[in-house]
Structure formats: structure tokens, C-alpha cells
């Protein structure tokens, strides 16, 4: 059996390519990934992130396996090594201070962004908050040793800060109370270190889609640390007096209304990042709030990609006509009650650096989905 690089087709996660190449090629007695990976093994991370098997097309020749070319093995290993390095997100630079440009300059950027977003959400358009039990109070009014994790659906690149600025008075949101969120590396580093320093000051962490470390990516580790009151800054790990607020778009990608039928819930597949954060935190010291919003996809609408078929190529990205916002639209933000996980988790949660049981993560995701499904039903007028 001879494997040629051009016959490798990636239908899922690049981690599966490495798993396949591991079974095929070795570099002496030590696999070439060993110096790059610490902690859980590749197979454990794959199981934890619930990735599907990679489809590998092999060209079968009449030659026996004993005559497999050593150069082909080296080429395959080299390609896998390069792709591995490419799909690792950059580590969160904890040698930098939390505000690389200082509090004053960062506050200016925050104020400019906040008022620009406020103009879009409350002047050009209208934003309505549906929070009967005033659950958003937990973002700013809670015990110091309690963290808050909010999860939401994901309709546009402007969901955050749009839904927060449109519903929360600006005077309540400062550099110390702002949420921590992960954002795509291509946005985070759009202007190199300058944009990176600005976004870091605004509590954003860079993450790469398809990071082979899965739920052990540096950004998710840093988010977990902030949720639990431990923050790395200037190369030192410090214990903060107050645990922070973190937010995740649990679908992990944009799902606008055109992807769904009219009578079905407008929710995509949930990723396991939020479940990992919940499983590895003390359940009594963590408030988990589901947030569901509608209307953002009308302010920044997408068009169906050419040839889109929900059964064959449902993951094709939509086409954004313009990043200039539409006006005269309505946005509704629904906030659910806190979700309790104390019956599923030990008192102090599980160790983040260890692989968490996949069945447990699915159970947590199922409970999160129920909470979001209830809010989706409210938005569609079923309740």
C-alpha cells in the first residue's frame, strides 16, 4: 500500500490526519509529535473533542507493503508535521500585561467602540431585552468568589459586543467588569501586534479554528483561569480577588436564519468548549447563563453561497455583502435562568489539564441545549 499526499482529503479535523500518519510512519523510535504535545495524547484529545474519523483515500498498487518507498513515508510525515505546526494557534502571551497599551489608552478604545456599537444597536436599530428575573444582574452583582459564564448563539461577527452594549448601561461596563471572550486569530492579528495588544486590553483571547489541541488550546485554558480567579500577567500567575465573567458563542461558527427551516429551532451544533469550562470549575462557584438573540443577522445579513445544500454541504460559509450595518431592524435578547450542574460534578470540578469524560461533556451540552431551546421557543412565540 502506497500513500500519496495528494490522496489525503480532509473532511474533518487535522488531528485525524496526524492520528492516521502515526499509524503509518514513525521517526525512529519516537514519534515526531512527542516534543510538540504535552498532557493528553492525540487519541484522547480526539475523543474529548468528539471529532469524526478522517477519510483517507489510498491508491492501491500491485507492489507489496515491503517495497513501500521510504521517501513517501518521509514526505507524508513532513506534510503532517507542517500542517500540525500551522494549525496550532499562537499561545496566549502571558508575558504581556493585561493592558499592553495601559489603562488610559485602552479605555479610549473601549469608549470609542462602545459608543459606535451603541449608535448601531440603539439609534440605527432597536434592541429589546427580555429578562424577567433580572438575571443579568449576576454579571456585576455577585460574590467575589463566584464566576459567570454566559453562552449564546452566534449570528454575526458583531454579536459581541452588540448584544451587551444594546442591553447594558455603559456605565456598568469598564475594563475590570468586561467579559473575556475568544475570537478568531485572523481578526485578533489583523494588524499584527497593534491590534493584538488592543484586543488583549479589551479582554479578547485569540483562538484558531481547528486547533489540534482541541479543548486544551491556550485561549480556553486562559479563559478557565480567569473564570476561576487566576490570571497570568507579566509572566506571573496571580490570584485575583474577584472571579471574572467569560462569554462563549457555543456554536463556534455563524448560523444565520437562512440555514434553518421556518418551523425548526434556529440553533446549530454545540461545541464542547463551554462544557469543558463548566466541568472543570466548582459548580457552586459558577453561574451559567444562557442568552439567545434574534435580529443580528438582519443588521449584518449573509447570502446563501452558490450551490448550498443543507444535506450535502451545510457547512459552507455564507457571503457577507457589506460590513456596514443595516438600519431600522429589531434585535431581541432573551436571558434565561442560571443552569445548575451540581448533580453532575464534584465539589471542586475536574482538573482542566486532564481529559474530561466525553459522556459527561455531552450531558452538560444537553442541559445547555435545553436551556437555549427554551429561549428559542420564547423567541418564536411557542411559549
C-alpha positions in Angstrom: 0.0 0.0 0.0 1.5 3.3 -1.0 0.1 6.6 0.3 0.5 9.7 -1.7 -0.1 13.2 -0.2 -2.5 14.2 -3.0 -4.9 11.4 -2.0 -5.3 12.7 1.6 -8.6 14.6 1.8 -9.5 16.4 5.0 -13.2 16.1 5.8 -13.0 16.9 9.5 -10.2 17.8 11.9 -6.5 17.8 11.0 -5.9 15.9 14.2 -7.2 12.8 12.5 -4.5 13.2 9.8 -1.9 13.0 12.4 -3.6 10.0 14.0 -3.6 8.3 10.6 0.0 9.2 9.9 1.0 8.0 13.4 -0.2 4.5 12.5 1.7 4.7 9.2 5.0 6.4 9.8 7.4 6.9 12.7 10.6 8.9 13.1 13.0 6.3 14.6 11.7 5.1 18.0 10.0 8.4 18.9 7.0 9.8 17.1 7.7 13.3 15.7 4.8 14.8 17.6 6.1 14.0 21.0 8.1 17.2 21.6 5.1 19.3 20.5 2.5 17.7 22.7 2.3 17.6 26.5 -0.6 16.3 28.6 -3.3 14.2 26.9 -2.5 12.0 24.0 -3.7 12.7 20.4 -6.3 9.9 20.6 -7.6 11.2 24.0 -7.9 14.8 22.7 -9.7 13.4 19.6 -12.2 11.5 21.8 -12.7 14.5 24.1 -13.4 16.9 21.2 -15.8 14.3 19.5 -14.2 14.6 16.1 -15.4 12.3 13.2 -12.9 9.9 11.6 -10.8 11.3 8.8 -11.5 9.8 5.3 -8.2 8.8 3.8 -8.1 7.7 0.2 -5.3 5.2 -0.6 -4.1 4.3 -4.0 -3.6 0.6 -4.0 -0.7 -0.7 -6.2 0.5 -4.1 -7.1 3.6 -3.6 -5.1 3.8 -5.3 -1.7 4.0 -3.4 1.5 7.6 -4.4 1.9 8.5 -2.3 -1.1 6.9 0.9 0.2 9.1 3.8 -0.6 10.9 5.3 2.4 10.8 8.7 0.6 7.0 8.5 0.5 6.9 7.9 4.2 9.1 10.9 4.9 7.1 13.2 2.6 3.9 12.2 4.4 5.5 12.8 7.8 6.9 16.1 6.7 3.5 17.3 5.4 1.7 16.2 8.6 4.4 18.0 10.7 4.0 21.2 8.7 0.2 21.1 8.9 0.4 20.3 12.7 2.5 23.5 13.2 0.2 25.5 11.0 -3.0 24.5 12.8 -1.7 25.3 16.3 -3.0 28.6 17.5 -0.4 31.1 18.9 0.0 30.8 22.6 -1.6 33.5 24.7 1.3 35.8 25.5 1.1 35.9 29.3 4.4 37.8 29.4 2.4 40.9 28.4 0.4 42.9 30.9 -3.3 42.7 30.8 -3.4 46.2 29.2 -0.4 46.4 26.9 -1.2 50.0 26.0 -2.0 51.0 29.5 -5.4 51.6 31.1 -5.8 55.1 29.7 -5.2 54.3 26.0 -7.2 51.0 26.3 -10.1 52.9 27.9 -10.2 55.3 25.0 -10.5 52.4 22.6 -13.2 50.9 24.8 -15.2 54.1 24.9 -15.0 54.6 21.1 -16.1 51.0 20.4 -18.9 51.2 22.9 -20.4 54.4 21.6 -20.1 53.3 18.0 -21.8 50.0 18.8 -24.4 51.8 20.9 -25.3 54.0 18.0 -25.8 50.9 15.8 -27.8 49.0 18.3 -30.0 51.7 19.8 -30.1 54.6 17.3 -29.9 53.0 13.9 -31.8 49.9 15.2 -33.8 49.0 18.3 -32.7 46.4 20.9 -35.1 44.9 23.4 -34.1 42.9 26.5 -36.3 40.0 27.7 -35.0 39.2 31.2 -38.0 38.7 33.5 -35.9 37.6 36.5 -33.2 40.2 36.1 -30.5 37.5 35.6 -28.1 39.9 34.0 -27.5 41.3 37.5 -25.2 38.4 38.1 -22.7 39.9 35.6 -21.9 42.8 38.0 -23.6 41.9 41.4 -22.3 38.6 42.8 -19.9 37.2 45.4 -16.2 37.8 44.7 -15.5 34.1 44.6 -18.2 33.3 42.0 -17.5 33.4 38.3 -20.1 33.9 35.5 -20.2 32.1 32.2 -22.6 33.2 29.6 -23.3 31.3 26.4 -25.2 32.4 23.3 -26.0 31.6 19.7 -23.8 33.1 17.0 -25.3 35.1 14.1 -22.7 37.7 13.1 -19.2 38.9 13.9 -20.8 41.8 15.7 -22.8 39.7 18.3 -20.3 40.7 20.8 -20.2 43.5 21.9 -23.6 44.2 20.1 -25.9 42.3 22.4 -24.2 43.6 25.6 -23.9 47.3 24.6 -27.5 47.2 23.4 -28.9 46.0 26.7 -26.5 47.0 29.5 -25.9 50.6 30.6 -22.3 51.7 29.5 -21.5 52.9 33.0 -21.6 49.4 34.3 -19.1 48.1 31.8 -15.5 49.0 32.5 -12.1 47.4 32.0 -12.5 45.4 35.2 -16.0 44.1 34.7 -15.9 43.4 30.9 -16.3 39.8 29.7 -13.5 37.7 28.5 -14.1 36.2 25.1 -12.3 34.2 22.4 -12.0 35.5 18.9 -10.6 34.2 15.6 -6.9 34.7 15.2 -7.4 36.3 11.7 -9.3 39.1 13.4 -7.1 39.3 16.5 -3.9 39.7 14.5 -5.5 41.6 11.6 -3.0 44.5 12.2 -0.3 42.4 13.8 0.8 43.2 17.3 -1.0 46.5 17.4 -4.5 45.0 17.0 -3.4 42.1 19.2 -2.5 44.5 22.1 -5.8 46.4 21.7 -7.9 43.2 21.7 -6.0 41.8 24.7 -6.7 45.0 26.6 -10.4 44.5 25.8 -10.3 41.0 27.3 -10.2 39.1 24.0 -8.1 35.9 23.5 -7.0 34.5 20.1 -8.1 31.1 19.0 -7.6 29.3 15.7 -10.3 27.3 14.1 -9.2 23.6 14.1 -6.5 24.0 16.7 -5.2 20.4 17.1 -5.0 20.8 20.9 -8.8 20.9 20.9 -10.2 21.7 24.4 -6.6 22.2 25.7 -5.9 25.2 23.5 -4.1 28.2 25.2 -7.1 30.5 24.9 -9.5 28.1 26.6 -7.0 27.5 29.4 -6.7 31.2 30.0 -10.4 31.7 29.9 -10.8 28.9 32.5 -8.1 30.6 34.7 -9.9 33.9 34.6 -13.3 32.3 35.4 -11.7 30.7 38.5 -9.8 33.8 39.6 -6.3 33.0 38.4 -4.8 35.4 35.8 -1.3 35.2 34.2 0.2 38.6 33.5 3.8 39.8 33.0 4.9 36.2 33.2 3.5 35.7 36.7 0.4 33.9 37.9 -1.7 36.0 40.3 -4.8 35.2 42.3 -7.4 37.8 41.7 -9.8 39.0 44.4 -12.8 38.5 42.1 -13.5 35.8 39.6 -14.4 37.1 36.1 -17.1 36.9 33.6 -16.5 34.9 30.4 -18.7 34.6 27.3 -18.7 31.9 24.6 -20.7 31.6 21.3 -21.3 27.9 21.9 -22.0 27.0 18.3 -18.4 28.0 17.4 -19.4 29.5 14.0 -22.0 31.7 12.5 -25.5 30.3 12.0 -27.9 32.8 10.4 -31.6 32.2 9.9 -31.4 31.1 6.2 -29.7 27.9 7.3 -32.9 26.7 9.1 -36.4 25.9 8.1 -39.1 28.2 9.3 -40.6 25.9 11.9 -37.4 24.5 13.4 -35.2 25.8 16.2 -32.5 28.2 15.0 -29.6 26.5 16.8 -26.6 24.9 15.3 -24.4 22.1 16.7 -23.0 22.9 20.1 -19.2 22.8 20.6 -17.7 21.3 23.8 -15.7 24.3 24.9 -18.3 25.6 27.3 -18.9 22.1 28.7 -15.2 21.8 29.4 -15.1 25.1 31.3 -18.2 24.1 33.3 -16.9 20.5 34.1 -13.6 21.9 35.4 -15.0 24.6 37.7 -16.7 24.3 41.1 -20.4 24.1 40.3 -21.4 26.1 43.3 -19.0 28.9 42.4 -20.0 29.2 38.8 -23.2 30.9 37.4 -24.1 29.7 33.9 -26.5 31.9 32.0 -28.0 31.0 28.6 -28.5 34.0 26.2 -30.4 33.8 23.0 -30.8 36.7 20.5 -32.5 37.3 17.2 -32.3 40.0 14.6 -28.5 40.5 14.4 -28.5 38.6 11.1 -30.7 41.3 9.7 -28.3 44.1 10.6 -25.3 42.1 9.1 -27.1 39.7 6.7 -25.4 36.9 4.7 -26.4 35.4 1.4 -26.6 31.7 0.7 -23.4 30.5 -1.0 -23.8 29.3 -4.6 -24.7 25.6 -4.7 -25.6 25.5 -1.0 -27.4 22.3 0.0 -28.4 21.7 3.7 -28.0 18.0 3.3 -24.7 17.8 1.3 -22.6 20.9 2.1 -24.4 22.6 5.0 -21.1 23.9 6.4 -20.4 26.3 3.5 -19.9 29.8 4.8 -22.4 32.5 3.8 -21.4 35.6 1.8 -21.5 38.9 3.7 -22.4 41.7 1.2 -21.2 44.5 3.4 -19.9 45.1 6.9 -21.8 48.4 7.0 -24.8 47.8 9.3 -28.4 47.9 8.1 -30.8 50.3 9.8 -34.4 50.0 11.0 -34.1 46.5 12.3 -35.2 44.9 15.6 -32.9 42.9 17.9 -34.4 40.8 20.8 -32.1 39.4 23.5 -33.5 36.7 25.8 -31.8 35.8 29.1 -32.6 32.5 30.8 -32.3 31.4 34.4 -29.0 30.0 35.8 -28.4 26.4 34.9 -27.3 24.1 37.8 -24.7 21.3 37.2 -24.0 20.4 40.9 -25.6 17.0 40.4 -23.2 16.1 37.6 -19.9 17.5 39.0 -17.8 17.1 42.2 -17.5 19.9 44.6 -14.3 21.4 43.0 -14.9 20.2 39.4 -12.4 18.2 37.4 -8.8 19.0 36.6 -8.7 21.1 33.4 -5.4 19.6 32.3 -6.8 16.1 32.3 -9.1 14.7 29.6 -12.7 15.0 30.7 -15.1 12.1 30.0 -16.9 12.6 26.7 -20.2 11.4 28.1 -20.1 14.0 30.8 -19.4 16.8 28.3 -22.3 15.6 26.3 -24.6 15.6 29.3 -23.6 19.2 30.1 -24.1 20.2 26.5 -27.5 18.5 26.6 -28.5 20.6 29.6 -27.2 23.8 27.9 -29.1 22.9 24.8 -32.4 22.5 26.7 -31.9 26.0 28.2 -31.2 27.5 24.8 -34.1 25.6 23.3 -36.5 27.1 25.8 -35.3 30.7 24.9 -35.6 29.8 21.2 -39.2 28.8 21.8 -39.8 32.1 23.6 -38.4 34.0 20.6 -40.6 32.1 18.2 -43.7 32.6 20.2 -44.3 29.0 21.2 -44.4 29.8 24.9 
